[in-house]
Amino acid sequence: MITVGATVLALFPLALHGGPLWQPLCYTQIGGLAVATFITLLLVPVLYAIFVMDLKILKWETKEKQSPPGIAQVTDIAEHTAATA
């Protein structure tokens, strides 16, 4: 945010009094930074909220991995001994 703001503010004098070569370039760069910042800060979170939180189109649930029987027994024993100690 600070970098974009500093760049846009620094391009204003060049855009206003930079001559025929620099004015269109500065206007294009200011517009591109403004659009990219808008998309990043507003559009991406809104689309995330719509698709993931509201409509539940994308689901972020993970399936539990089943461990082999020997490992499950060892972890159960370790939990039991830690609970009783």
C-alpha positions as CSV (number, residue, x, y, z in Angstrom):
1,M,0.0,0.0,0.0
2,I,2.7,2.4,0.9
3,T,4.7,1.6,-2.2
4,V,1.8,2.0,-4.5
5,G,0.8,5.3,-2.9
6,A,4.3,6.6,-3.1
7,T,4.6,5.6,-6.7
8,V,1.3,7.2,-7.7
9,L,2.2,10.4,-5.9
10,A,5.6,10.5,-7.5
11,L,4.1,10.0,-10.9
12,F,1.6,12.9,-10.7
13,P,4.1,15.8,-11.4
14,L,5.5,13.8,-14.3
15,A,2.0,13.1,-15.6
16,L,1.0,16.8,-15.4
17,H,4.2,18.4,-16.8
18,G,6.2,15.6,-18.3
19,G,5.8,16.2,-21.9
20,P,4.2,14.3,-24.7
21,L,6.2,11.1,-24.1
22,W,5.8,10.8,-20.3
23,Q,2.2,11.9,-19.8
24,P,0.5,8.8,-21.4
25,L,3.0,6.5,-19.8
26,C,2.4,8.0,-16.3
27,Y,-1.4,7.9,-16.8
28,T,-1.2,4.3,-17.8
29,Q,1.0,3.4,-14.8
30,I,-1.2,5.2,-12.3
31,G,-4.3,3.5,-13.7
32,G,-2.7,0.1,-13.7
33,L,-1.6,0.4,-10.1
34,A,-5.0,1.7,-9.0
35,V,-6.8,-1.2,-10.8
36,A,-4.4,-3.8,-9.4
37,T,-4.7,-2.5,-5.9
38,F,-8.5,-2.5,-6.2
39,I,-8.6,-6.1,-7.4
40,T,-6.2,-7.3,-4.7
41,L,-7.8,-5.5,-1.8
42,L,-11.5,-5.6,-2.6
43,L,-12.4,-8.1,-5.4
44,V,-10.4,-11.1,-4.1
45,P,-11.8,-11.1,-0.6
46,V,-15.3,-10.5,-1.9
47,L,-15.0,-13.4,-4.3
48,Y,-13.6,-15.6,-1.5
49,A,-16.5,-14.7,0.8
50,I,-19.0,-15.4,-1.9
51,F,-17.7,-18.8,-3.1
52,V,-16.3,-20.3,0.1
53,M,-18.2,-18.8,2.9
54,D,-21.7,-18.0,1.6
55,L,-22.4,-20.4,-1.3
56,K,-20.3,-23.3,0.0
57,I,-19.3,-24.0,-3.6
58,L,-15.7,-24.8,-2.6
59,K,-15.3,-27.0,0.4
60,W,-12.1,-27.0,2.4
61,E,-12.7,-30.1,4.4
62,T,-10.0,-32.7,4.7
63,K,-10.4,-36.3,5.0
64,E,-8.7,-38.0,8.0
65,K,-5.9,-40.3,7.0
66,Q,-6.2,-43.7,8.5
67,S,-2.9,-44.9,10.0
68,P,-1.8,-48.5,10.1
69,P,-3.1,-50.5,13.1
70,G,0.3,-50.7,14.8
71,I,0.8,-46.9,14.8
72,A,-2.7,-46.3,16.2
73,Q,-2.1,-48.7,19.0
74,V,1.2,-47.1,19.9
75,T,-0.4,-43.6,20.0
76,D,-3.3,-44.9,22.1
77,I,-0.8,-46.4,24.6
78,A,1.2,-43.2,24.7
79,E,-1.9,-41.1,25.3
80,H,-3.1,-43.5,28.0
81,T,0.2,-43.4,29.9
82,A,0.4,-39.6,29.6
83,A,-3.1,-39.3,31.0
84,T,-2.5,-41.5,34.0
85,A,0.9,-40.0,34.9
